[in-house]
Amino acid sequence: MTIEIQYSRSVSNDAASEDLLEHFRVISSQLGLDEAIAYYGYPRYRGDNDVLTSARVLLLSPLHGVFIFGTVNSVDGSMDEINSTAEETEEVSSLVFGKLLGNKELRINARTLSFPINGYLYLPYVTEQMNTGHDLVCLQTVPQLTSIFEAQAAIPIDKYNQIVATLDGSRNIPRPKKRDIAALSVNAKGRIVSDLESELARFDSKQREGTITNITGPQRIRGLAGSGKTIVLTRKASLTHLEAPDAKIAYTFHTKSLYQQIRRLITRFYRSEHDRDPDWDQVSVLHSWGGKNNPGIYSVACEKHGITPLTFLEAKDKNTTNPFRYACRTLLDSTEIRPVFDYIFIDEGQDFPLEFIKLCSLLARDMKFVYAYDDLQSIFQERAPEARDILGDFEDTGSSKFFERDIVLYKCYRNPLEVLICAHAIGFGIYGVNGPVQLLENQEHWEDLGYKVTKGPLSAGVNVEICRPVENSIRLLSDRQSIDELIEVECLQDIDEEVISVTNAINSQVQDGLRPDDIVVAVVDDRFAKTYLKRIASRLFDLGLACNNIHEAYGVPEFQLEDRITLTTVHKAKGNEGFAVHVVGADAQFNYPSKLCRNRLFTAMTRTKGWLRVTGVGNGMKRLAAEINLAKQNIPFLKFQYPPDSLDLMKRDLSDSDAITMEHERFLDGLSDEQIRLYLERRNGSIRIGKKGPVKS
């Protein structure tokens, strides 16, 4: 391992900070910083005077504590420049101290933290010995810098995790209220959920990268269901609002039931940096389409361009399969789209037609938009648009434009490993009668999603094995429940029998300690959705259990209501989750299992944070059950014969530079500290450490 370094903006014009961070990177093992995290230009806060203040370099080390560095770039810095940097660094230190003191797990008493915060000025190019008169120690040589890490001041790992979560914002992810588990057995579902919820959430390195980077052009965030895309995107939106309070920001999504959740997340993240609510006159949370009472991106765009927006029925009359595509296409063709917002954040991007993504790219000034999606989870189309489709080609070369930042989140924090592998097996058709119907482009694409090809190569006719390592999924449920307890499949005679089976199972789960609002019923049979939902609600009522039927709610519904079981279709379950999910009417997607049908089942199955139950009737359900059972037998592997080259492959869609960067990261993960040092020396042309920091010769 080596130190993790995160940049909120380019460091190219800040040579002193660049030298400092490169020094940490090259000899992190020597300094004992292998487990440390360093930030450039982060965290950013607004103090009482409403002035934005940010750390130049912040270092968090479990062996040493918290360090804040101010840096001066000039060769012989004037006292005014040095004093200004010192005052800025002391202000940041005060804000960081206050933030950490607000976490009761980190303090001895109301005024004292249980660990020190160390502040320094790094002046690598100032030759005259400096004493600023401030409390900060001046570091002017490499020996002075390395000496501050000689004294070990190790922080217990649980406390270090609290420090990181407090400063990277993950501590502000909403935490559920405590459960009454006193009367529950050790393996009761309610106790297992309580143990799972008590684990501290922490961003991983890719999530941190996704949240803190500034936006100067188009960016993309993609990952598995449950990899934290919405959390990352809402935090990124709140930090953008903090950075640019006068900017017009829009956050858009497809699933209407996400509206309140998104506003709550943005509010929590913004308050953590500014101690006040966002300015909702500047930040607009908008559904993609919108209407008379609830404006959306499309309806606002029409209004700003003097065009009457099409209603759903008007658009459907013109295009029955995808009315929203028709509406967006008509708007794009009718006028030249002008920027309306400074920034746009697009959630659930996989469910939008290309025309809507292009509309957003034009509505965002200088194409400053962030597009988050899961290209394995599309309900309404077979795949998400690629970079070339959205951004176009350079006219002179014909080569595609690419996103300035393309982040892939590969860890899954929602689904147990067993559920995720089964869902992928169904989504790809791994164990279908005729073999896979769709696959990822190559081995690197599988690795993007947290898998490893353990037997190959991925060539036609070869028997391949693709494994999901346990560290890329949550462990607690897998350690305490068998695969048959986590995933149940049942084929029933008819709808009435299925309703009885589902409601009896729900009642048992409640008796085993799950709260009603932990449970989601997702109907995937669009033909009989109302019938299923009505009958399930009626029988649950007879069992003394209340329901929140999303399809009977007025206005913009809350997906979860306290002490009520959520009843929904798969379309409205997008972006939401529950600890126990019942996928009902699954046979409808398997009578003729197209890629789109498999995508819908994949989406429904990956709504669960714990237990999955899939039910249906007839031959379609029997075929689905056979595939799921075979997938369960092969866990943690996907095992199949690689199909012919004619199979549809999902494109990885990375620029050459992004692909090379990701392969470098994986390569470095597999090296020892000494190997990394030698690699970096060769890559950079023999790095040596001089009195001014690392020097490339």
C-alpha positions in Angstrom: 0.0 0.0 0.0 1.0 3.6 -0.4 -0.5 6.9 0.8 -3.9 8.0 -0.8 -3.7 11.5 -2.2 -6.9 13.4 -3.2 -6.9 16.6 -5.2 -9.9 18.9 -5.2 -8.3 21.0 -8.0 -5.2 21.1 -10.0 -1.9 21.5 -8.1 0.1 22.5 -11.1 0.4 26.2 -10.1 1.3 25.4 -6.5 4.8 24.0 -6.7 5.4 23.8 -2.9 2.3 21.8 -2.3 3.1 19.6 -5.3 6.6 18.9 -3.9 5.1 18.2 -0.4 2.6 15.7 -1.8 5.1 14.0 -4.0 7.5 13.7 -1.1 4.7 11.9 0.9 4.0 9.7 -2.1 7.5 8.6 -2.9 8.7 7.7 0.6 5.4 7.1 2.4 6.7 3.8 3.7 9.7 5.4 5.2 7.6 8.0 6.9 5.0 5.5 8.1 2.3 7.0 5.9 1.1 3.8 4.1 -2.3 4.0 5.6 -2.6 7.8 5.5 -4.8 10.1 3.4 -3.6 13.4 2.1 -5.9 16.1 0.6 -5.0 19.1 -1.5 -7.4 22.1 -1.4 -9.8 20.2 1.0 -11.7 20.5 3.3 -13.4 23.7 2.4 -15.5 25.6 4.9 -17.4 28.9 5.1 -16.8 30.5 8.5 -18.9 33.1 10.3 -17.8 35.8 7.9 -19.1 33.7 5.0 -15.6 33.6 3.4 -14.6 30.3 1.8 -11.5 28.8 3.5 -9.7 25.7 2.4 -6.7 23.7 3.6 -3.7 23.8 1.4 -2.6 20.3 2.4 -4.4 18.1 5.0 -2.8 14.9 6.1 -4.6 12.2 8.2 -2.4 9.4 9.5 -3.4 6.6 12.0 0.2 6.5 13.2 0.7 10.2 13.6 -2.6 12.2 13.8 -3.9 15.2 11.9 -1.6 17.6 10.1 -2.4 20.9 8.3 0.2 22.5 6.1 0.2 26.0 4.6 2.7 26.3 1.7 4.6 29.3 0.2 5.9 29.1 -3.3 8.1 32.1 -3.8 11.9 31.7 -3.5 12.2 34.5 -0.9 8.7 34.9 0.3 7.8 38.3 1.7 6.7 38.5 5.3 3.3 39.7 4.0 2.9 36.5 2.0 4.1 34.3 4.8 1.9 35.9 7.4 -1.1 35.7 5.0 -0.5 32.0 4.6 0.0 31.5 8.3 -3.3 33.3 9.1 -5.1 31.2 6.5 -3.6 28.0 7.9 -4.6 28.9 11.4 -8.1 29.7 10.3 -8.4 26.3 8.6 -7.0 24.6 11.7 -9.6 26.3 13.9 -12.4 25.2 11.6 -11.1 21.6 11.4 -10.7 21.6 15.2 -14.4 22.8 15.6 -15.6 20.1 13.1 -13.8 17.3 14.9 -14.8 18.6 18.4 -18.4 18.3 17.3 -18.0 14.5 17.2 -18.3 13.3 20.8 -16.3 10.2 20.0 -13.2 12.3 19.4 -13.1 14.6 22.5 -12.0 14.3 26.1 -14.3 17.1 27.2 -16.2 20.1 25.6 -13.0 21.9 24.8 -10.4 19.2 24.2 -9.8 16.6 21.5 -8.2 13.3 22.4 -5.5 13.8 19.8 -3.5 16.8 18.6 -4.0 18.8 15.4 -0.5 19.8 14.1 -0.1 23.0 12.0 2.9 23.8 9.9 4.2 26.2 7.2 6.1 24.5 4.4 8.6 26.9 2.9 10.9 24.8 0.7 12.2 27.7 -1.4 12.8 30.2 1.4 16.5 30.2 2.2 16.4 32.6 5.2 15.6 31.0 8.5 12.0 32.0 9.4 10.2 32.7 12.6 6.8 34.1 11.8 5.6 34.8 15.3 2.6 32.5 14.8 2.0 29.2 16.5 2.9 27.4 13.3 6.3 25.7 13.0 8.2 26.6 9.8 9.6 23.6 7.8 12.2 24.6 5.2 14.2 21.4 4.6 13.4 17.8 4.0 15.1 16.7 7.3 12.8 19.2 9.1 9.8 17.8 7.3 10.6 14.1 8.0 11.4 14.8 11.6 7.8 15.6 12.4 6.8 12.0 11.7 9.5 10.5 14.0 7.4 10.7 17.1 4.7 8.1 17.0 1.3 9.3 18.2 -0.9 6.4 17.0 -4.7 6.8 17.1 -6.9 3.8 17.7 -8.4 2.6 14.5 -12.0 3.1 15.5 -11.1 6.7 16.4 -9.1 7.2 13.2 -12.1 6.0 11.2 -14.3 8.6 13.0 -11.8 11.4 12.1 -11.8 10.4 8.5 -15.6 10.1 8.4 -16.0 13.5 10.0 -13.7 15.3 7.6 -14.7 13.5 4.4 -18.4 14.0 5.1 -19.4 10.3 5.2 -20.4 10.8 8.9 -23.3 12.9 7.6 -24.8 10.0 5.7 -28.2 9.6 7.4 -28.1 6.9 10.1 -31.2 5.0 11.2 -32.7 5.2 14.6 -31.7 2.5 17.1 -33.7 -0.7 17.2 -35.1 -2.5 20.1 -33.3 -5.9 19.9 -33.2 -7.0 23.5 -35.6 -9.8 23.0 -34.1 -11.1 19.7 -31.9 -14.1 19.2 -28.3 -13.6 17.9 -29.3 -14.7 14.4 -32.6 -12.9 14.2 -32.9 -10.7 11.2 -33.6 -7.7 13.3 -30.4 -8.1 15.3 -28.3 -8.7 12.2 -29.7 -5.5 10.7 -29.0 -3.6 13.9 -25.4 -4.8 13.8 -25.1 -3.8 10.2 -26.4 -0.3 10.8 -24.1 0.2 13.7 -21.0 -0.1 11.5 -19.5 3.3 10.7 -19.9 4.3 7.0 -16.8 5.6 5.4 -16.1 6.8 1.9 -13.6 4.7 0.0 -10.9 6.4 -2.1 -12.9 6.4 -5.3 -15.9 7.9 -3.5 -13.7 10.6 -2.0 -12.3 11.4 -5.4 -15.8 11.7 -6.8 -17.0 14.1 -4.1 -14.3 16.6 -3.7 -13.1 17.4 -7.3 -14.1 20.8 -8.8 -16.1 20.8 -12.0 -14.7 22.6 -15.0 -16.2 20.5 -17.7 -18.2 17.3 -18.2 -17.7 14.5 -15.6 -19.0 11.0 -15.2 -19.5 8.8 -12.1 -20.5 5.2 -12.7 -20.7 2.0 -10.7 -22.8 -0.9 -9.5 -26.1 -0.5 -7.8 -25.4 0.2 -4.2 -21.9 1.7 -4.8 -23.0 5.1 -3.5 -23.5 7.1 -6.6 -26.4 9.1 -5.2 -24.4 9.8 -2.0 -21.4 10.9 -4.0 -23.4 13.0 -6.3 -25.4 14.8 -3.6 -22.3 15.6 -1.7 -20.6 16.9 -4.8 -23.6 19.1 -5.4 -23.5 20.5 -1.9 -19.7 21.2 -2.1 -20.2 22.9 -5.5 -22.9 25.1 -3.9 -20.5 25.9 -1.0 -17.7 26.8 -3.5 -20.0 28.9 -5.8 -23.0 30.2 -3.8 -24.2 32.4 -6.6 -24.2 29.7 -9.2 -27.4 28.2 -10.5 -27.3 24.5 -9.8 -29.8 21.8 -10.9 -30.0 18.2 -9.6 -32.2 15.9 -11.7 -33.3 12.3 -11.5 -35.9 9.9 -12.9 -37.6 8.3 -9.9 -40.1 10.7 -8.3 -39.9 9.1 -4.9 -36.3 10.1 -4.7 -37.2 13.8 -4.4 -37.3 14.2 -0.6 -34.3 11.9 -0.1 -32.1 14.0 -2.5 -33.1 17.3 -0.7 -32.3 15.8 2.7 -28.9 14.5 1.6 -27.9 17.9 0.0 -29.1 19.7 3.1 -27.1 17.4 5.5 -23.9 17.6 3.5 -24.1 21.4 3.1 -24.8 22.0 6.8 -21.7 20.0 7.7 -19.5 22.6 5.9 -21.5 25.8 6.5 -23.8 25.3 9.5 -26.9 26.5 7.5 -29.3 25.3 4.9 -28.6 25.4 1.2 -30.1 28.4 -0.7 -32.9 26.6 -2.5 -33.3 29.7 -4.8 -29.9 28.7 -6.2 -30.1 24.9 -5.9 -33.0 23.3 -7.8 -33.9 19.7 -7.3 -35.9 18.9 -10.4 -37.5 15.8 -11.9 -36.4 15.1 -15.4 -39.7 15.8 -17.1 -41.8 18.0 -14.8 -45.3 19.3 -15.2 -47.6 22.2 -14.1 -47.2 21.7 -10.4 -43.7 20.2 -10.2 -41.2 21.8 -12.7 -38.6 19.5 -14.2 -35.5 20.0 -16.4 -37.5 19.6 -19.6 -40.3 21.9 -18.6 -38.0 24.6 -17.3 -35.9 24.4 -20.5 -39.1 24.8 -22.6 -40.2 27.8 -20.5 -36.8 29.5 -20.8 -36.8 29.1 -24.5 -40.4 30.2 -25.1 -41.7 26.8 -26.1 -44.8 25.1 -24.8 -43.8 21.8 -23.2 -45.4 18.6 -24.4 -47.5 16.7 -21.9 -46.9 13.0 -21.4 -50.1 12.1 -23.4 -49.1 14.4 -26.3 -45.7 12.9 -26.5 -47.0 9.3 -26.1 -49.3 9.9 -29.0 -46.3 10.5 -31.2 -44.0 7.9 -29.7 -45.6 5.1 -27.6 -42.4 3.3 -26.7 -40.4 6.3 -25.5 -42.4 9.5 -25.2 -39.7 11.4 -23.2 -37.2 10.8 -25.9 -39.7 12.3 -28.4 -40.3 15.3 -26.2 -36.6 16.0 -25.7 -35.8 15.4 -29.4 -38.5 17.8 -30.4 -37.2 20.5 -28.1 -33.6 20.0 -29.4 -34.8 20.3 -33.0 -37.0 23.3 -32.5 -34.4 25.8 -31.2 -30.8 26.4 -30.3 -30.5 25.5 -26.6 -28.8 28.1 -24.4 -27.3 27.6 -20.9 -29.8 28.0 -18.1 -27.8 26.5 -15.2 -24.2 26.9 -14.2 -24.0 23.2 -13.1 -26.3 20.2 -13.6 -26.1 16.9 -11.7 -27.8 14.0 -13.4 -28.7 11.0 -11.3 -30.0 7.6 -12.6 -28.5 8.5 -15.9 -28.9 4.9 -17.3 -32.7 5.5 -17.4 -32.6 8.6 -19.6 -32.6 8.7 -23.4 -29.6 10.2 -25.1 -31.6 13.2 -26.1 -32.2 14.2 -22.4 -28.5 13.9 -21.5 -27.6 16.0 -24.5 -30.2 18.6 -23.5 -28.6 18.7 -20.0 -25.1 19.1 -21.5 -26.3 22.2 -23.4 -28.3 23.6 -20.5 -25.2 23.6 -18.3 -22.8 26.5 -18.9 -19.5 25.4 -20.4 -20.8 21.8 -20.3 -20.3 21.7 -16.5 -22.4 18.7 -15.7 -21.9 15.4 -13.8 -23.5 12.3 -15.2 -24.0 9.4 -12.7 -25.3 6.0 -13.9 -25.1 2.3 -13.7 -24.9 0.9 -17.3 -26.0 -2.6 -16.0 -29.2 -1.3 -14.5 -31.2 0.4 -17.3 -34.9 -0.2 -17.3 -36.0 1.8 -20.3 -33.2 1.2 -22.7 -30.6 -1.5 -23.3 -27.7 0.6 -22.3 -26.6 4.1 -21.3 -25.3 6.5 -23.9 -21.5 6.5 -24.5 -19.2 9.5 -24.3 -19.2 9.8 -28.1 -23.0 9.9 -28.2 -23.2 12.7 -25.6 -20.1 14.9 -26.3 -19.7 14.2 -30.0 -16.5 14.1 -32.1 -13.8 16.5 -32.8 -14.6 17.7 -36.3 -10.9 17.8 -37.5 -9.8 14.3 -36.3 -13.1 12.3 -35.9 -11.8 11.2 -32.4 -14.3 11.2 -29.5 -14.4 13.8 -26.8 -14.2 12.4 -23.3 -15.2 13.4 -19.8 -12.6 15.4 -17.9 -13.2 13.1 -15.0 -14.4 9.5 -15.3 -14.7 7.8 -11.9 -15.7 4.1 -11.6 -17.1 3.0 -8.2 -16.5 -0.8 -7.9 -17.3 -1.6 -4.3 -20.9 -2.5 -3.5 -22.2 -1.3 -0.1 -25.7 -2.4 -0.5 -26.0 -6.0 -1.7 -24.5 -9.1 0.0 -22.1 -10.8 -2.4 -24.4 -13.7 -3.0 -27.3 -11.4 -4.1 -25.1 -9.4 -6.4 -23.6 -12.4 -8.2 -27.0 -13.9 -8.7 -28.4 -10.6 -10.0 -25.5 -10.3 -12.5 -26.0 -13.9 -13.6 -29.6 -13.2 -14.4 -28.9 -9.8 -16.0 -26.3 -11.2 -18.3 -28.1 -14.5 -18.9 -25.0 -16.4 -17.8 -26.9 -19.6 -17.1 -29.6 -19.2 -19.8 -30.5 -22.1 -22.1 -28.6 -20.4 -25.0 -25.9 -18.9 -22.9 -25.2 -15.2 -22.1 -27.2 -12.6 -24.0 -24.9 -9.7 -23.0 -21.5 -9.3 -21.4 -18.9 -6.7 -20.4 -16.4 -5.7 -23.1 -13.2 -7.2 -21.6 -11.3 -8.3 -18.5 -10.6 -4.7 -17.5 -14.3 -3.9 -17.6 -15.1 -6.8 -15.2 -12.4 -5.4 -12.9 -14.0 -2.0 -13.0 -17.1 -3.7 -11.4 -15.0 -5.4 -8.7 -14.6 -8.8 -10.3 -11.5 -10.8 -11.2 -11.1 -13.2 -14.1 -9.6 -16.3 -12.5 -9.9 -18.6 -15.5 -9.8 -17.6 -19.1 -9.0 -16.0 -21.5 -12.3 -14.3 -22.4 -12.4 -15.9 -25.9 -15.1 -17.8 -27.8 -15.5 -21.4 -26.7 -13.3 -21.1 -23.6 -14.7 -22.1 -20.2 -14.2 -19.1 -18.0 -14.5 -18.3 -14.3 -15.0 -14.8 -13.0 -14.8 -14.4 -9.2 -16.1 -11.6 -6.9 -13.6 -11.1 -4.0 -15.2 -10.8 -0.6 -13.6 -7.5 0.1 -15.6 -5.8 -2.6 -19.0 -6.4 -0.9 -20.4 -6.2 2.6 -19.3 -9.1 4.8 -21.5 -9.2 7.8 -24.6 -10.8 6.3 -22.6 -13.4 4.3 -20.8 -14.4 7.5 -24.0 -14.9 9.5 -26.5 -16.2 7.0 -26.4 -19.1 4.6 -27.0 -18.5 0.9 -30.4 -20.2 1.1 -31.4 -17.9 3.9 -30.3 -14.8 1.9 -31.9 -15.9 -1.4 -35.2 -17.7 -1.7 -36.9 -18.7 -4.9 -40.5 -20.1 -5.2 -42.7 -21.0 -8.1 -46.4 -20.9 -7.3 -49.6 -22.1 -9.0 -51.3 -18.8 -9.5 -51.4 -15.2 -8.3 -53.6 -16.0 -5.3 -51.2 -18.6 -4.0 -48.3 -16.2 -4.7 -49.9 -13.5 -2.7 -50.4 -15.8 0.3 -46.8 -17.0 0.1 -45.4 -13.5 -0.1 -47.5 -12.1 2.7 -46.8 -15.1 5.0 -43.1 -14.6 4.4 -43.4 -10.9 5.2 -45.2 -11.6 8.4 -42.4 -14.1 9.4 -39.8 -11.5 8.7 -41.6 -9.0 11.0 -41.8 -11.6 13.7 -38.1 -12.1 13.3 -37.3 -8.5 14.2 -37.5 -6.6 10.9 -39.5 -3.4 11.0 -42.3 -3.1 8.4 -40.4 -0.2 6.7 -37.4 -2.5 6.2 -39.4 -4.5 3.7 -40.1 -3.7 0.1 -42.4 -5.6 -2.3 -41.4 -4.8 -5.9 -43.7 -6.1 -8.6 -42.1 -6.7 -12.0 -45.2 -7.8 -13.8 -46.5 -4.6 -15.3 -49.7 -6.3 -16.6 -51.0 -7.3 -13.2 -49.1 -4.8 -11.0 -52.3 -3.1 -9.6 -53.8 -6.6 -8.9 -50.7 -7.7 -7.1 -50.4 -4.5 -5.0 -54.1 -4.4 -4.1 -54.3 -8.1 -3.0 -51.0 -8.0 -1.1 -52.0 -4.8 0.7 -55.4 -6.3 1.6 -53.9 -9.5 3.0 -51.2 -7.7 5.0 -53.9 -5.5 6.5 -55.7 -8.7 7.6 -52.4 -9.7 9.3 -52.2 -6.4 11.1 -49.5 -4.9 8.9 -49.8 -1.4 7.3 -48.5 -0.6 3.8 -47.2 2.3 1.9 -48.5 1.7 -1.7 -46.4 4.1 -3.8 -49.0 3.9 -6.6 -51.8 5.2 -4.4 -49.9 8.1 -2.9 -50.8 11.6 -3.9 -48.2 14.0 -5.3 -44.5 13.1 -4.8 -44.6 10.0 -2.5 -42.1 9.1 0.2 -40.7 5.6 -0.6 -40.4 4.6 3.0 -42.9 5.5 5.8 -42.3 4.5 9.3 -43.9 1.1 10.3 -45.3 0.6 6.8 -44.3 -2.0 4.2 -43.4 -0.4 0.9 -45.4 -1.7 -2.1 -44.1 -0.6 -5.5 -43.3 -1.5 -9.1 -39.7 -2.0 -10.2 -39.9 1.3 -12.1 -40.6 3.4 -8.9 -38.2 1.3 -6.8 -35.2 2.7 -8.8 -32.7 4.3 -6.5 -34.3 2.9 -3.4 -33.7 -0.1 -1.2 -34.8 -2.2 1.7 -33.3 -4.9 4.0 -35.8 -7.5 2.7 -37.0 -7.3 -0.9 -39.7 -9.5 -2.4 -39.6 -9.6 -6.2 -43.1 -10.5 -7.2 -44.5 -11.6 -10.6 -41.0 -12.4 -11.8 -42.4 -14.9 -14.4 -43.6 -12.0 -16.5 -40.0 -11.1 -17.3 -39.0 -14.7 -18.1 -41.7 -15.9 -20.5 -39.7 -14.2 -23.2 -36.4 -13.1 -21.3 -35.1 -10.3 -23.5 -32.1 -8.2 -22.4 -34.5 -5.5 -21.3 -36.5 -8.0 -19.2 -33.3 -9.3 -17.6 -32.2 -5.7 -16.8 -35.5 -5.1 -15.0 -35.0 -8.3 -12.9 -31.4 -7.2 -12.1 -32.7 -3.8 -11.0 -35.4 -5.4 -8.8 -33.0 -8.0 -7.2 -30.4 -5.4 -6.4 -32.8 -3.3 -4.3 -32.1 -5.5 -1.3 -29.5 -4.7 1.4 -30.1 -8.1 3.0 -32.6 -10.8 2.1 -34.1 -11.5 -1.4 -37.2 -13.5 -2.2 -38.2 -14.0 -5.9 -41.6 -15.5 -6.7 -43.8 -16.1 -9.8 -46.0 -18.6 -11.5 -45.8 -21.0 -14.4 -43.1 -22.0 -16.8 -41.4 -18.6 -16.9 -40.8 -18.8 -13.2 -39.5 -22.3 -13.4 -36.9 -21.2 -16.0 -35.9 -18.2 -13.8 -35.7 -20.4 -10.7 -33.4 -22.9 -12.5 -31.0 -20.0 -13.4 -30.9 -18.5 -9.9 -30.3 -21.9 -8.3 -27.4 -22.6 -10.7 -26.0 -19.2 -9.9 -26.2 -20.0 -6.1 -24.3 -23.2 -6.6 -21.4 -21.5 -8.3 -20.9 -18.6 -5.9 -18.5 -16.7 -5.6 -17.9 -17.4 -9.3 -19.7 -16.9 -12.5 -18.8 -20.0 -14.6 -19.7 -20.3 -18.3 -18.4 -21.0 -21.8 -17.5 -17.7 -23.4 -19.9 -17.1 -26.3 -19.1 -16.3 -30.0 -17.8 -12.9 -31.0 -21.2 -11.9 -32.3 -22.5 -11.4 -28.8 -23.5 -7.9 -27.8 -20.8 -6.4 -25.5 -21.3 -3.5 -23.2 -18.6 -1.0 -24.0 -16.2 0.0 -21.3 -16.2 3.5 -22.9 -13.0 5.0 -21.3 -10.6 7.3 -23.0 -7.1 5.9 -23.5 -5.7 8.1 -20.7 -8.4 7.1 -18.2 -7.9 3.5 -19.0 -4.1 3.7 -18.6 -4.6 5.6 -15.3 -6.9 2.8 -13.9 -4.5 0.1 -15.0 -1.7 1.9 -13.2 -3.7 2.1 -10.0 -4.4 -1.7 -10.1 -0.8 -2.4 -10.9 0.5 -0.3 -8.0 -2.0 -2.1 -5.6 -0.2 -5.3 -6.2 3.4 -4.1 -5.5 5.4 -3.8 -2.3 6.4 -0.4 -1.0 10.0 -0.8 -2.3 8.7 -1.9 -5.7 6.4 1.2 -5.8 9.3 3.5 -5.0 11.5 2.0 -7.8 8.6 2.2 -10.2 8.0 5.8 -9.4 11.7 6.6 -9.9 11.7 5.0 -13.3 8.4 6.6 -14.3 9.5 10.1 -13.3 13.1 10.0 -14.5 15.0 9.2 -11.3 13.3 11.1 -8.5 15.7 12.2 -5.8 14.8 14.0 -2.6 16.6 17.3 -2.1 16.3 20.0 0.4 13.4 21.5 -1.6 11.6 18.2 -1.9 11.5 15.7 -4.7 13.5 16.7 -7.8 13.1 15.1 -11.2 16.4 14.8 -13.0 
